Amino acid sequence: MAKKIAAVVTPDKTTQVIRKTYPNYKVIVLNDDFNTFQHVAECLLKYIPGMTSDRAWELTNQVHYEGQAIVWVGPQETAELYHQQLRRAGLTMAPLEAA
């Protein structure tokens, strides 16, 4: 009588890919004594995609009354662009911060 042998299949190596996400960065506008509400709101509308007039004014009020507001959060390269555009427009900006 012949013995039966069970076949065992083992994977050669693990093919699982672990994806690491890049950190998001916060674009933060700071309060100052020389930019007007109108200028801050207009800059947010001009440079931050998807910004609405209502949201721009909410953020402008937050900058004024709380001293700062996070106006955008996302990938570092895009955050750097928006930060630079807002700074060049005269807004006072906090350094980029990982979210």
N, CA, C and O atoms as a GROMACS GRO file, in nm:
protein
  396
    1MET      N    1   0.083  -0.117   0.000
    1MET     CA    2   0.000   0.000   0.000
    1MET      C    3   0.088   0.124   0.000
    1MET      O    4   0.182   0.132   0.079
    2ALA      N    5   0.060   0.222  -0.089
    2ALA     CA    6   0.141   0.343  -0.102
    2ALA      C    7   0.095   0.447  -0.003
    2ALA      O    8  -0.024   0.461   0.026
    3LYS      N    9   0.194   0.523   0.051
    3LYS     CA   10   0.162   0.632   0.145
    3LYS      C   11   0.118   0.754   0.066
    3LYS      O   12   0.171   0.783  -0.042
    4LYS      N   13   0.019   0.826   0.120
    4LYS     CA   14  -0.026   0.951   0.056
    4LYS      C   15   0.050   1.067   0.120
    4LYS      O   16   0.061   1.076   0.243
    5ILE      N   17   0.102   1.155   0.037
    5ILE     CA   18   0.177   1.271   0.086
    5ILE      C   19   0.097   1.396   0.054
    5ILE      O   20   0.056   1.418  -0.060
    6ALA      N   21   0.076   1.476   0.154
    6ALA     CA   22   0.003   1.602   0.134
    6ALA      C   23   0.101   1.708   0.085
    6ALA      O   24   0.210   1.723   0.141
    7ALA      N   25   0.062   1.780  -0.018
    7ALA     CA   26   0.148   1.888  -0.070
    7ALA      C   27   0.118   2.016   0.007
    7ALA      O   28   0.002   2.052   0.027
    8VAL      N   29   0.223   2.084   0.050
    8VAL     CA   30   0.209   2.211   0.120
    8VAL      C   31   0.269   2.319   0.032
    8VAL      O   32   0.385   2.310  -0.008
    9VAL      N   33   0.189   2.421   0.001
    9VAL     CA   34   0.238   2.530  -0.082
    9VAL      C   35   0.267   2.650   0.008
    9VAL      O   36   0.180   2.694   0.083
   10THR      N   37   0.387   2.699   0.000
   10THR     CA   38   0.424   2.818   0.079
   10THR      C   39   0.467   2.927  -0.018
   10THR      O   40   0.537   2.900  -0.115
   11PRO      N   41   0.426   3.049   0.008
   11PRO     CA   42   0.467   3.158  -0.082
   11PRO      C   43   0.618   3.181  -0.070
   11PRO      O   44   0.676   3.170   0.038
   12ASP      N   45   0.680   3.214  -0.183
   12ASP     CA   46   0.824   3.240  -0.181
   12ASP      C   47   0.858   3.364  -0.098
   12ASP      O   48   0.950   3.361  -0.015
   13LYS      N   49   0.785   3.470  -0.120
   13LYS     CA   50   0.807   3.589  -0.038
   13LYS      C   51   0.678   3.668  -0.025
   13LYS      O   52   0.585   3.651  -0.105
   14THR      N   53   0.673   3.750   0.071
   14THR     CA   54   0.554   3.830   0.094
   14THR      C   55   0.545   3.937  -0.014
   14THR      O   56   0.642   4.007  -0.043
   15THR      N   57   0.429   3.950  -0.073
   15THR     CA   58   0.411   4.050  -0.178
   15THR      C   59   0.326   4.167  -0.128
   15THR      O   60   0.282   4.251  -0.207
   16GLN      N   61   0.305   4.173   0.000
   16GLN     CA   62   0.225   4.281   0.056
   16GLN      C   63   0.302   4.412   0.046
   16GLN      O   64   0.419   4.420   0.082
   17VAL      N   65   0.235   4.515  -0.004
   17VAL     CA   66   0.297   4.647  -0.017
   17VAL      C   67   0.241   4.735   0.094
   17VAL      O   68   0.119   4.749   0.110
   18ILE      N   69   0.331   4.793   0.168
   18ILE     CA   70   0.288   4.885   0.273
   18ILE      C   71   0.308   5.026   0.219
   18ILE      O   72   0.420   5.068   0.188
   19ARG      N   73   0.198   5.098   0.210
   19ARG     CA   74   0.206   5.234   0.157
   19ARG      C   75   0.216   5.333   0.272
   19ARG      O   76   0.136   5.329   0.366
   20LYS      N   77   0.314   5.419   0.263
   20LYS     CA   78   0.328   5.524   0.363
   20LYS      C   79   0.277   5.652   0.301
   20LYS      O   80   0.314   5.687   0.188
   21THR      N   81   0.195   5.721   0.372
   21THR     CA   82   0.144   5.846   0.319
   21THR      C   83   0.236   5.960   0.363
   21THR      O   84   0.290   5.959   0.473
   22TYR      N   85   0.251   6.055   0.275
   22TYR     CA   86   0.329   6.173   0.309
   22TYR      C   87   0.246   6.258   0.404
   22TYR      O   88   0.124   6.261   0.394
   23PRO      N   89   0.312   6.328   0.496
   23PRO     CA   90   0.235   6.411   0.589
   23PRO      C   91   0.176   6.532   0.516
   23PRO      O   92   0.234   6.582   0.420
   24ASN      N   93   0.063   6.577   0.563
   24ASN     CA   94   0.005   6.700   0.512
   24ASN      C   95   0.067   6.817   0.587
   24ASN      O   96   0.122   6.801   0.696
   25TYR      N   97   0.057   6.934   0.527
   25TYR     CA   98   0.111   7.056   0.588
   25TYR      C   99   0.002   7.161   0.600
   25TYR      O  100  -0.087   7.169   0.516
   26LYS      N  101   0.012   7.240   0.706
   26LYS     CA  102  -0.086   7.345   0.732
   26LYS      C  103  -0.032   7.480   0.683
   26LYS      O  104   0.083   7.515   0.711
   27VAL      N  105  -0.114   7.553   0.611
   27VAL     CA  106  -0.083   7.690   0.570
   27VAL      C  107  -0.158   7.779   0.668
   27VAL      O  108  -0.281   7.779   0.673
   28ILE      N  109  -0.081   7.857   0.746
   28ILE     CA  110  -0.139   7.936   0.854
   28ILE      C  111  -0.112   8.084   0.832
   28ILE      O  112   0.002   8.126   0.816
   29VAL      N  113  -0.220   8.163   0.831
   29VAL     CA  114  -0.209   8.309   0.820
   29VAL      C  115  -0.215   8.366   0.962
   29VAL      O  116  -0.298   8.326   1.043
   30LEU      N  117  -0.124   8.461   0.989
   30LEU     CA  118  -0.117   8.525   1.121
   30LEU      C  119  -0.177   8.664   1.115
   30LEU      O  120  -0.178   8.729   1.010
   31ASN      N  121  -0.226   8.710   1.228
   31ASN     CA  122  -0.278   8.846   1.240
   31ASN      C  123  -0.162   8.944   1.235
   31ASN      O  124  -0.052   8.913   1.281
   32ASP      N  125  -0.186   9.062   1.181
   32ASP     CA  126  -0.087   9.169   1.183
   32ASP      C  127  -0.160   9.302   1.191
   32ASP      O  128  -0.283   9.306   1.190
   33ASP      N  129  -0.085   9.410   1.200
   33ASP     CA  130  -0.146   9.542   1.216
   33ASP      C  131  -0.155   9.622   1.087
   33ASP      O  132  -0.192   9.739   1.090
   34PHE      N  133  -0.122   9.560   0.974
   34PHE     CA  134  -0.123   9.640   0.851
   34PHE      C  135  -0.208   9.585   0.738
   34PHE      O  136  -0.242   9.661   0.647
   35ASN      N  137  -0.245   9.459   0.737
   35ASN     CA  138  -0.333   9.408   0.632
   35ASN      C  139  -0.479   9.429   0.671
   35ASN      O  140  -0.519   9.405   0.785
   36THR      N  141  -0.557   9.476   0.573
   36THR     CA  142  -0.700   9.497   0.599
   36THR      C  143  -0.776   9.366   0.587
   36THR      O  144  -0.728   9.270   0.526
   37PHE      N  145  -0.894   9.364   0.645
   37PHE     CA  146  -0.981   9.247   0.631
   37PHE      C  147  -1.003   9.217   0.483
   37PHE      O  148  -0.995   9.103   0.439
   38GLN      N  149  -1.032   9.322   0.408
   38GLN     CA  150  -1.061   9.308   0.265
   38GLN      C  151  -0.945   9.243   0.192
   38GLN      O  152  -0.966   9.152   0.111
   39HIS      N  153  -0.822   9.288   0.220
   39HIS     CA  154  -0.704   9.233   0.151
   39HIS      C  155  -0.684   9.086   0.185
   39HIS      O  156  -0.656   9.005   0.096
   40VAL      N  157  -0.698   9.051   0.312
   40VAL     CA  158  -0.679   8.911   0.353
   40VAL      C  159  -0.782   8.822   0.284
   40VAL      O  160  -0.747   8.718   0.228
   41ALA      N  161  -0.908   8.863   0.289
   41ALA     CA  162  -1.015   8.783   0.227
   41ALA      C  163  -0.991   8.769   0.077
   41ALA      O  164  -1.009   8.661   0.021
   42GLU      N  165  -0.953   8.878   0.010
   42GLU     CA  166  -0.929   8.873  -0.134
   42GLU      C  167  -0.812   8.781  -0.169
   42GLU      O  168  -0.817   8.709  -0.268
   43CYS      N  169  -0.706   8.783  -0.087
   43CYS     CA  170  -0.591   8.694  -0.111
   43CYS      C  171  -0.632   8.548  -0.096
   43CYS      O  172  -0.591   8.463  -0.177
   44LEU      N  173  -0.710   8.518   0.005
   44LEU     CA  174  -0.755   8.380   0.026
   44LEU      C  175  -0.838   8.333  -0.094
   44LEU      O  176  -0.821   8.221  -0.142
   45LEU      N  177  -0.927   8.420  -0.141
   45LEU     CA  178  -1.009   8.385  -0.258
   45LEU      C  179  -0.923   8.366  -0.382
   45LEU      O  180  -0.950   8.278  -0.463
   46LYS      N  181  -0.821   8.448  -0.398
   46LYS     CA  182  -0.737   8.444  -0.517
   46LYS      C  183  -0.645   8.323  -0.521
   46LYS      O  184  -0.627   8.261  -0.626
   47TYR      N  185  -0.586   8.288  -0.406
   47TYR     CA  186  -0.479   8.189  -0.407
   47TYR      C  187  -0.516   8.049  -0.355
   47TYR      O  188  -0.446   7.953  -0.384
   48ILE      N  189  -0.624   8.037  -0.280
   48ILE     CA  190  -0.662   7.906  -0.226
   48ILE      C  191  -0.776   7.849  -0.311
   48ILE      O  192  -0.888   7.900  -0.306
   49PRO      N  193  -0.749   7.743  -0.388
   49PRO     CA  194  -0.853   7.684  -0.474
   49PRO      C  195  -0.974   7.637  -0.393
   49PRO      O  196  -0.960   7.581  -0.284
   50GLY      N  197  -1.090   7.660  -0.448
   50GLY     CA  198  -1.213   7.614  -0.384
   50GLY      C  199  -1.260   7.704  -0.270
   50GLY      O  200  -1.362   7.677  -0.208
   51MET      N  201  -1.186   7.812  -0.244
   51MET     CA  202  -1.224   7.903  -0.137
   51MET      C  203  -1.350   7.980  -0.179
   51MET      O  204  -1.359   8.030  -0.291
   52THR      N  205  -1.445   7.987  -0.087
   52THR     CA  206  -1.566   8.066  -0.113
   52THR      C  207  -1.552   8.199  -0.041
   52THR      O  208  -1.470   8.215   0.049
   53SER      N  209  -1.632   8.294  -0.082
   53SER     CA  210  -1.631   8.425  -0.019
   53SER      C  211  -1.665   8.414   0.130
   53SER      O  212  -1.600   8.475   0.215
   54ASP      N  213  -1.768   8.336   0.160
   54ASP     CA  214  -1.808   8.319   0.301
   54ASP      C  215  -1.696   8.257   0.384
   54ASP      O  216  -1.669   8.302   0.495
   55ARG      N  217  -1.632   8.154   0.330
   55ARG     CA  218  -1.523   8.088   0.404
   55ARG      C  219  -1.403   8.181   0.419
   55ARG      O  220  -1.338   8.181   0.523
   56ALA      N  221  -1.374   8.260   0.316
   56ALA     CA  222  -1.262   8.356   0.323
   56ALA      C  223  -1.286   8.457   0.435
   56ALA      O  224  -1.194   8.492   0.509
   57TRP      N  225  -1.410   8.504   0.447
   57TRP     CA  226  -1.440   8.601   0.553
   57TRP      C  227  -1.439   8.535   0.691
   57TRP      O  228  -1.396   8.597   0.788
   58GLU      N  229  -1.484   8.411   0.700
   58GLU     CA  230  -1.476   8.338   0.829
   58GLU      C  231  -1.331   8.326   0.874
   58GLU      O  232  -1.299   8.352   0.989
   59LEU      N  233  -1.244   8.287   0.781
   59LEU     CA  234  -1.102   8.270   0.813
   59LEU      C  235  -1.037   8.404   0.846
   59LEU      O  236  -0.954   8.412   0.937
   60THR      N  237  -1.075   8.509   0.774
   60THR     CA  238  -1.021   8.642   0.800
   60THR      C  239  -1.059   8.687   0.941
   60THR      O  240  -0.976   8.743   1.013
   61ASN      N  241  -1.183   8.662   0.980
   61ASN     CA  242  -1.225   8.696   1.117
   61ASN      C  243  -1.149   8.613   1.219
   61ASN      O  244  -1.112   8.664   1.325
   62GLN      N  245  -1.126   8.487   1.189
   62GLN     CA  246  -1.050   8.401   1.280
   62GLN      C  247  -0.907   8.454   1.297
   62GLN      O  248  -0.854   8.457   1.408
   63VAL      N  249  -0.846   8.495   1.187
   63VAL     CA  250  -0.711   8.553   1.194
   63VAL      C  251  -0.713   8.674   1.287
   63VAL      O  252  -0.627   8.687   1.374
   64HIS      N  253  -0.811   8.760   1.268
   64HIS     CA  254  -0.818   8.884   1.348
   64HIS      C  255  -0.845   8.857   1.496
   64HIS      O  256  -0.775   8.911   1.582
   65TYR      N  257  -0.944   8.776   1.525
   65TYR     CA  258  -0.987   8.757   1.664
   65TYR      C  259  -0.908   8.651   1.740
   65TYR      O  260  -0.896   8.660   1.862
   66GLU      N  261  -0.854   8.550   1.670
   66GLU     CA  262  -0.780   8.444   1.739
   66GLU      C  263  -0.630   8.451   1.714
   66GLU      O  264  -0.553   8.376   1.775
   67GLY      N  265  -0.588   8.541   1.625
   67GLY     CA  266  -0.446   8.560   1.600
   67GLY      C  267  -0.390   8.477   1.485
   67GLY      O  268  -0.280   8.504   1.437
   68GLN      N  269  -0.464   8.378   1.441
   68GLN     CA  270  -0.420   8.295   1.328
   68GLN      C  271  -0.534   8.208   1.279
   68GLN      O  272  -0.634   8.189   1.348
   69ALA      N  273  -0.517   8.157   1.158
   69ALA     CA  274  -0.614   8.062   1.103
   69ALA      C  275  -0.542   7.969   1.006
   69ALA      O  276  -0.456   8.011   0.928
   70ILE      N  277  -0.579   7.842   1.012
   70ILE     CA  278  -0.531   7.744   0.915
   70ILE      C  279  -0.620   7.760   0.792
   70ILE      O  280  -0.740   7.733   0.797
   71VAL      N  281  -0.560   7.806   0.682
   71VAL     CA  282  -0.640   7.836   0.563
   71VAL      C  283  -0.639   7.723   0.460
   71VAL      O  284  -0.722   7.721   0.369
   72TRP      N  285  -0.544   7.628   0.475
   72TRP     CA  286  -0.538   7.516   0.382
   72TRP      C  287  -0.452   7.407   0.442
   72TRP      O  288  -0.355   7.436   0.513
   73VAL      N  289  -0.485   7.281   0.416
   73VAL     CA  290  -0.405   7.166   0.460
   73VAL      C  291  -0.394   7.069   0.343
   73VAL      O  292  -0.493   7.035   0.278
   74GLY      N  293  -0.270   7.025   0.317
   74GLY     CA  294  -0.250   6.930   0.207
   74GLY      C  295  -0.104   6.898   0.188
   74GLY      O  296  -0.021   6.924   0.275
   75PRO      N  297  -0.072   6.840   0.072
   75PRO     CA  298   0.066   6.798   0.043
   75PRO      C  299   0.166   6.913   0.053
   75PRO      O  300   0.133   7.029   0.025
   76GLN      N  301   0.289   6.879   0.092
   76GLN     CA  302   0.392   6.980   0.117
   76GLN      C  303   0.418   7.073  -0.002
   76GLN      O  304   0.424   7.195   0.015
   77GLU      N  305   0.433   7.017  -0.119
   77GLU     CA  306   0.467   7.100  -0.235
   77GLU      C  307   0.359   7.204  -0.264
   77GLU      O  308   0.389   7.320  -0.293
   78THR      N  309   0.235   7.163  -0.257
   78THR     CA  310   0.123   7.255  -0.280
   78THR      C  311   0.114   7.356  -0.168
   78THR      O  312   0.087   7.474  -0.192
   79ALA      N  313   0.134   7.311  -0.045
   79ALA     CA  314   0.132   7.401   0.071
   79ALA      C  315   0.240   7.508   0.056
   79ALA      O  316   0.217   7.625   0.088
   80GLU      N  317   0.357   7.469   0.010
   80GLU     CA  318   0.466   7.565  -0.011
   80GLU      C  319   0.427   7.671  -0.114
   80GLU      O  320   0.458   7.789  -0.096
   81LEU      N  321   0.360   7.629  -0.220
   81LEU     CA  322   0.316   7.723  -0.323
   81LEU      C  323   0.217   7.824  -0.266
   81LEU      O  324   0.236   7.945  -0.283
   82TYR      N  325   0.112   7.777  -0.198
   82TYR     CA  326   0.011   7.868  -0.143
   82TYR      C  327   0.073   7.960  -0.038
   82TYR      O  328   0.040   8.078  -0.031
   83HIS      N  329   0.161   7.905   0.044
   83HIS     CA  330   0.229   7.983   0.147
   83HIS      C  331   0.308   8.098   0.082
   83HIS      O  332   0.300   8.213   0.125
   84GLN      N  333   0.382   8.064  -0.021
   84GLN     CA  334   0.465   8.164  -0.090
   84GLN      C  335   0.378   8.270  -0.157
   84GLN      O  336   0.409   8.389  -0.151
   85GLN      N  337   0.270   8.228  -0.221
   85GLN     CA  338   0.181   8.324  -0.289
   85GLN      C  339   0.118   8.420  -0.189
   85GLN      O  340   0.111   8.540  -0.214
   86LEU      N  341   0.072   8.368  -0.077
   86LEU     CA  342   0.009   8.453   0.024
   86LEU      C  343   0.112   8.548   0.087
   86LEU      O  344   0.082   8.665   0.112
   87ARG      N  345   0.232   8.497   0.111
   87ARG     CA  346   0.338   8.581   0.168
   87ARG      C  347   0.375   8.693   0.072
   87ARG      O  348   0.392   8.808   0.112
   88ARG      N  349   0.388   8.659  -0.056
   88ARG     CA  350   0.422   8.760  -0.157
   88ARG      C  351   0.313   8.865  -0.172
   88ARG      O  352   0.340   8.978  -0.211
   89ALA      N  353   0.190   8.826  -0.141
   89ALA     CA  354   0.078   8.921  -0.148
   89ALA      C  355   0.075   9.010  -0.024
   89ALA      O  356  -0.009   9.100  -0.014
   90GLY      N  357   0.167   8.986   0.070
   90GLY     CA  358   0.180   9.073   0.186
   90GLY      C  359   0.122   9.019   0.315
   90GLY      O  360   0.130   9.086   0.418
   91LEU      N  361   0.065   8.898   0.312
   91LEU     CA  362   0.010   8.844   0.436
   91LEU      C  363   0.123   8.796   0.527
   91LEU      O  364   0.229   8.756   0.480
   92THR      N  365   0.097   8.799   0.656
   92THR     CA  366   0.194   8.751   0.753
   92THR      C  367   0.166   8.603   0.773
   92THR      O  368   0.057   8.563   0.813
   93MET      N  369   0.269   8.522   0.745
   93MET     CA  370   0.252   8.377   0.745
   93MET      C  371   0.334   8.310   0.855
   93MET      O  372   0.447   8.350   0.883
   94ALA      N  373   0.275   8.208   0.916
   94ALA     CA  374   0.351   8.122   1.007
   94ALA      C  375   0.431   8.025   0.921
   94ALA      O  376   0.394   7.999   0.807
   95PRO      N  377   0.542   7.972   0.974
   95PRO     CA  378   0.614   7.869   0.897
   95PRO      C  379   0.522   7.750   0.871
   95PRO      O  380   0.432   7.722   0.950
   96LEU      N  381   0.546   7.681   0.760
   96LEU     CA  382   0.467   7.560   0.731
   96LEU      C  383   0.483   7.462   0.846
   96LEU      O  384   0.590   7.449   0.905
   97GLU      N  385   0.375   7.394   0.875
   97GLU     CA  386   0.373   7.303   0.989
   97GLU      C  387   0.310   7.172   0.946
   97GLU      O  388   0.206   7.171   0.880
   98ALA      N  389   0.372   7.061   0.983
   98ALA     CA  390   0.313   6.930   0.952
   98ALA      C  391   0.181   6.916   1.026
   98ALA      O  392   0.169   6.951   1.143
   99ALA      N  393   0.083   6.863   0.954
   99ALA     CA  394  -0.051   6.849   1.014
   99ALA      C  395  -0.059   6.725   1.100
   99ALA      O  396  -0.164   6.697   1.159
   0.00000   0.00000   0.00000
